């Protein structure tokens, strides 16, 4: 029975793929993919919680309302109690509220870094793929140099150059690291478009090169770049958390961020491991959600899979 259902689904896919666009065919496969659905649910919850965190947080995340329960001499912090299900942190602030509000800062850093990196990558990739020649060689050599360095090390070096670390410096450092990833991907996709039928036809008809690039080559080269941005979001969140953990993020701990929360408890991890476990688990789950969704998107949009 299972074999019969499987054959029927394959026959339906073959029948529909002949007259269905790539996007529609991809969406049909995505709806059937439990991996994509799990990733989408994780990301959906993360975005909703991030946007509503100021209202979902039961207390002010910067208010040390439990400071009277903090005994630094005995390394004691507020335990879980009514109204504070996760207890307090080292400064007597409600830990659940900081965890919720920290999700918003993590989303801002991840999305901001990805958008800036995507924009820079689109500019460099378009120049290399459209102009070719010495422009292509120069851009690609720069990209090769940046990709030859470990991304986290490069981001750390860029962030360390700023005299005053802030959330913006973290976003900028992570974004610069992502630029060569997008540039190389877009450049390769545009080179493949050069020899496509519609580009050759437009060239033969005397269409200007600028119109060919921006009306034919670039729009048809963006699909893999957009999919890659989903995967880069996961990397951006992890790298931004690492920079904040190392003290290169926003020094103002009144505005919580998951990486910063990890860094604040380095010295008490052996006695209060839950202070690091909660933000670490949140980072892992969110990064996993973006990765699952990105990988399934890439497979679904691959024309080779339309069989």
Secondary structure, DSSP 8 states (H G I E B T S, - for coil): -HHHHHHHHHHHHHHHHTTS-HHHHHHHHHHH-HHHHHHHHHHHHHHHHHHHHHHH-SS-TT--TTGGG-BGGGTB----BTTBTT-B-TTS-BHHHHHHHHHHHHHHHHHHHHHHHHHHHHHHHHHHHHH-HHHHHHHHHHHHHHHTS-HHHHHHHHHHT-SS--HHHHHHHHHHHHHHHHHHHHHHHHHHHHTSHHHHHHHHTT--HHHHIIIIIHHHH-HHHHHHHHHHHHHHHHHHHHHHHTT-S-S-TTS--HHHHHHHTGGGTTT-THHHHHHHHHHHHHHHHHHHHHHHHHHHT-GGG--
